Amino acid sequence: MDEQNHPQFIKTLADQAGDSITGNIYAGRVSDVVPGIQGAFVNICKEQKVFLPFKECPDREDAVPLRQGDELLVQITKPAI
């Protein structure tokens, strides 16, 4: 992570010609945890947040497996709706 809280792009697996981020891997930071919808929003770049369901965090055993400010790698598996 850089000093200005903007996660850095790590690696792309997507087609370089397309605008899709599906398949890309990012270093991100949890911005909001929403237990009511069983997930969290993760900043992956200055202007974009993605949703991460708790069930996608198998190595975490807490009732709320993520906390605001946690840093993690995320891979985009579905396009935005």
Residue pairs with C-beta under 8 A, 6 or more apart in sequence:
1 7
1 8
1 27
1 29
1 71
2 8
5 29
5 43
6 43
6 45
6 46
7 26
7 27
7 28
7 29
7 43
7 44
7 45
7 71
8 26
8 27
9 24
9 26
9 27
9 45
10 25
10 26
10 27
10 73
11 24
11 25
12 23
12 24
12 25
13 23
13 24
13 25
14 20
14 21
14 22
14 23
14 24
20 79
21 48
21 76
22 76
22 77
22 78
22 79
23 75
23 76
23 77
24 75
24 76
25 73
25 74
25 75
25 76
26 44
26 45
26 73
26 74
26 75
26 76
27 71
27 72
27 73
28 42
28 43
28 44
28 50
28 71
28 72
28 73
28 74
29 42
29 43
29 69
29 70
29 71
30 40
30 41
30 42
30 43
30 52
30 66
30 67
30 68
30 69
30 70
30 71
30 72
31 40
31 41
31 42
31 43
31 49
31 68
32 40
32 41
32 49
32 68
33 40
33 64
33 66
33 67
33 68
34 40
34 41
35 63
35 64
38 53
38 54
38 55
39 51
39 52
39 53
39 54
40 51
40 52
40 54
40 66
41 49
41 50
41 51
41 52
42 49
42 50
42 51
42 52
42 72
42 74
43 49
44 50
44 74
44 76
50 74
50 76
52 66
52 74
54 60
54 64
54 65
54 66
57 65
57 66
60 66
66 72
